[in-house]
Amino acid sequence: MMKSGAPLLLLSVSLLVSGCGIGGEKAGNELDPPKVNYVKEGQSLGKKDKAASAEQTQKRQLFLFDSNGMVVPQVLALPKNDETAKQVLQYLVKDGPVSNILPNGFQAVLPADTEVLSVNIKKGTATANFSKEFTEYNAADEMKILQAITFTLTQFDNIKKVKIQIDGKNQNSMPVNNTPVGDGVSRVDGINLENGSVADITNSELVTLYFLAQTQDQTYYVPVTRRVAKEGTDKVTATIKHLIDGPSAESTLLTDFRTDVKLLSTPVVKDGVVTLNFNGALLDNKEESMIADEVLNSIVLSLTELSEVKKVAIKVDGKSKIFNEKGKELTAPVSRPKEVNTGEF
């Protein structure tokens, strides 16, 4: 049963747990997106129309605000465009082209009328150049806006850092609340930051954890970066420990981890694969050696945020014969899902 600060209806979540990592391609330069005809309410697509529609779109990950103000990835189908880096930012603008395809309860993050003037990519750093309307946001939203831009752009393999320009002028900090940008912001800087009770910042580290949120329409994964005290353990162990601890009591997030789940040995990372050995409490059904999809996905999503981890191999009591909810044996290490939060649950 999911743990949270308040009881909520448990919905089942299914998510592909094989295939490529998020991204897997390079971002292009910039072009205005082609016009696209959206299906009117009440209409349905025929087989030919569906095939044509699939050929004319490409799935991209946009980081949007959910109803709780969290920055959350949603995979949406955008018109095919050679200038992908500029396009994904255009789809972060309020009242822009994303308005037609926003999931219920989600909203775009950039101020209305913001123009994405250019996105230049050089040596792994994308410089996003916005019009002056970019400055018209609430100070309280500034850090999360920067996180949304950074995580949306770094879905592409050739972008590791993000810098900001306004009307072509470099910004050493964000324009409203002076959040530092410096030589670039990356995923390492975190998302939906929790400072927790850490008093000694210099003796702490950041771990990014994926928990669940729930609405009437869907259940989806939310990344949270938590500042934690260094405890002499490796970062993989620290990540698993805080996944088991669960979301903060103040949040509305959920987890399906049991509190008695434990690692039985120190994780081993070799050639991008981390091997984890848990006790039997990890399993949702011990007789069938079945792990809940939500638990498996949270582990894989969280650990593959670490640069050294590409895949995750899981053992229980030293045995590797584990099954997912569909009854499929996890015979090979599990890689990061290619698509997270598609709305298809």
Residue, then its C-alpha position, 0 to 999 in steps of 0.5 A: m500500500m502506498k505511503s503518504g501524508a494523506p489517504l488517496l485512492l490507489l491507481s495502477v501505474s504501468l510504465l515501460v522499463s526497457g529500451c533507451g534512456i530518455g533523449g537518445e538524440k541530438a537537439g537541432n537548431e531553430l525553425d518555426p514549428p509547422k502548422v498542425n491540425y488538431v482533431k476536434e472534439g467528437q471526431s475520431l481518427g481513422k487508421k490512415d489518419k492515425a498513421a499519418s498523424a504518428e508520422q507527422t509528430q515526435k514525442r518530446q518530454l516537457f517539464l510543466f507545473d502540476s496542480n501542486g506547483m511541482v515541476v513534472p515531466q510529461v511526454l507529449a506528441l509535438p509536430k516534427n521539427d528539425e529545430t527541436a531545442k527551440q521547439v520544446l521551449q516554445y511549448l513551455v510558453k503559457d497560451g502558446p501551442v502547448s495549450n491544445i495538448l496540456p494534460n488536465g491539471f498541468q500548465a506551461v511554465l514560461p510567461a505568456d507572449t515570451e518568444v524563444l529567439s534562439v537556442n545555440i548549442k556549443k560544447g554541450t551548453a545550450t544558450a536559450n535566448f528569450s524576449k523581454e516578456f520572459t521576465e514577467y513571472n512571479a519571483a516565487d516561481e523563478m527557480k522552478i522555471l529555471q529547472a523546467i527549462t534545464f530539464t526540458l533541454t537536457q533530455f537531448d544527449n548533446i545538451k548537458k548545461v543551460k545558460i540564459q540570454i534575454d534579447g541576446k544579453n547573457q544573464n549571470s542570474m535569473p532576472v527577477n529573484n537573482t537565482p544564479v546561472g553562472d556558467g550553466v545550470s545542469r540536472v546535477d543542480g536538482i529539481n523540486l528541491e527539498n533542503g530538509s533538516v540538513a544544517d551543514i550544507t558543506n557536508s551534504e549532497l543532493v539525491t534525486l528521487y522519483f515518487l508518485a502523485q495522483t489526480q482523478d485522471q492519472t498517476y504520475y512520477v514526480p522527481v524531487t531533489r533532496r539535500v541529505a547529509k553525507e553518511g559515509t555511504d555511496k550515492v547509490t545507497a543514499t538514493i535507495k535509503h531515501l526512496i525507502d524513507g519516502p516523500s516528506a510528510e508535508s508533500t502530497l506525494l506517494t510511495d509504494f515502498r515498505t518501510d522494512v525494505k533493506l539492502l543486504s549488501t553494498p551496491v556494485v556499479k560496473d560498466g554502467v550497471v548497478t547491482l542491488n541485493f534487497n531483502g524480501a520486503l521489496l517484493d509485492n508478492k513473495e510467493e511469485s517473486m513479483i516486484a510492483d511496477e511502481v517500486l521498480n520504476s522509482i528505483v530505475l528512474s532515481l538511480t539513472e539520474l546518477s551519471e555512472v548508472k545506465k541500467v539496474a539489476i535487482k536481486v532479492d536475497g541473492k536471487s535474480k529470478i524476479f518478475n514484474e507485474k505482467g509476469k515477465e522475468l527480469t532476466a537482464p538489467v533494466s534501463r531507464p524508460k524511454e517515456v515517462n508520464t505519457g498519460e497512458f496508464 
